[in-house]
């Protein structure tokens, strides 16, 4: 019962002194009980009645304390709901009078509840809670927020396990064949940001701009250290989670909020339509005046779900140009999509170099690579149409004639990150359509994509998930040789060489 003496209530120290200095301990105990009992004359007969029923005085007094505590907590909530200066003054008075009792287990909830509703708590109280592990654990998240704002290291210790768990959950979807989600992109954006981890982080941040900035800095640092793009996903999901919670204090100061808000329905539909494209265009054009925003914006675009949406939209735009018998450069949205994709793929370099500048799109992408890819898509359409009209022998013959990919297209994919990413998504599209000939033709070509993009976990995850569905097609040698000999075996040799290099480096280090 530490703290009772501080508010003028006799406690353990008083009772100890009374028992050691008295001549009759029983009389001293009876006097102490009389002085500190409920001073209500009408209660005495009721207590004797309870005695007859075998109810102990401790049980009775405990129930009274519990009832009074609950009523006091309810009254504090009613005062806090007023949300004015007078209510804050009353709450501060309650806290000042009750804080010495914070170590009393029966009264601690009252103290913590009063602190929970105060937007600004005295530093001395916060210091007391921080110095005691039990009090810190019992404190509401609203109280701990005020401690974290001045203690970045402690906040990092609290948030770090959540970051690790988030990455673990994402990787579980990729690497666990028994995951409830077939691919990484099956969950809707709203379902992803309603996950336990994202909600916990949102609750920890609350309306604190300072804590939000800390989280963003943690995510940038982790992204730079690991190159793990799932930290970019968490950055986007966290912002949109706060948007869903109507935390205007944060959304209004994050310069990427409107852009992320506009991009969110596009990710949900996996397509950037002609209505939202101009809004994204205006935002990108407005960055010339505030280039520092480019770092956070590139992280949002580096989110695999954003990359997935952009690449799928590019392929649909190319399909539209084929139907319209026009060139990709004549489609106004294609250039915007390439700019968005370029920013997303450059996110790590932009944040690492701190050079906030958009790179220009290479003209060859529009004038050479995309037209070649459009021809490839047109070949697939022609072959599929022809296979439905011709006999099986003629279809096989046509597939063999059209199997080679133009070397110029392969060279672009080998030297340009944007071209390689688009070609990889063309591969995934062919797998999704279960186009055996298209898959067999393109798989060997993507092995040498720029920056080893074909070895990316996200790509391999979606690719293998799609190939599993095509199990019946592997009876044909036409698909088996390109898939296993020219693609997966090459990947295996690459990974083995990486392990060999790592093993050699380790041996040298310890010799």
RAHU-V282911 format. One record per run of one state. SS is the DSSP state (h for helix, s for strand, l for the rest). FROM is the first residue (numbers start at 1). TO is the last residue. If there is no record, write none. Layout:
SS_FROM_TO, SS_FROM_TO
This chain:
l_1_4, h_5_7, l_8_11, h_12_21, l_22_24, h_25_36, l_37_42, h_43_52, l_53_56, h_57_82, l_83_84, h_85_101, l_102_104, h_105_116, l_117_122, h_123_131, l_132_132, h_133_138, l_139_140, h_141_148, l_149_151, h_152_175, l_176_188, h_189_193, l_194_195, h_196_205, l_206_208, h_209_226, l_227_229, h_230_244, l_245_247, h_248_251, l_252_256, h_257_269, l_270_273, h_274_289, l_290_290, h_291_302, l_303_303, h_304_324, l_325_327, h_328_330, l_331_331, h_332_345, l_346_346, h_347_353, l_354_362, h_363_389, l_390_391, h_392_401, l_402_406, h_407_415, l_416_416, h_417_432, l_433_435, h_436_446, l_447_449, h_450_455, l_456_456, h_457_469, l_470_470, h_471_475, l_476_476, h_477_509, l_510_511
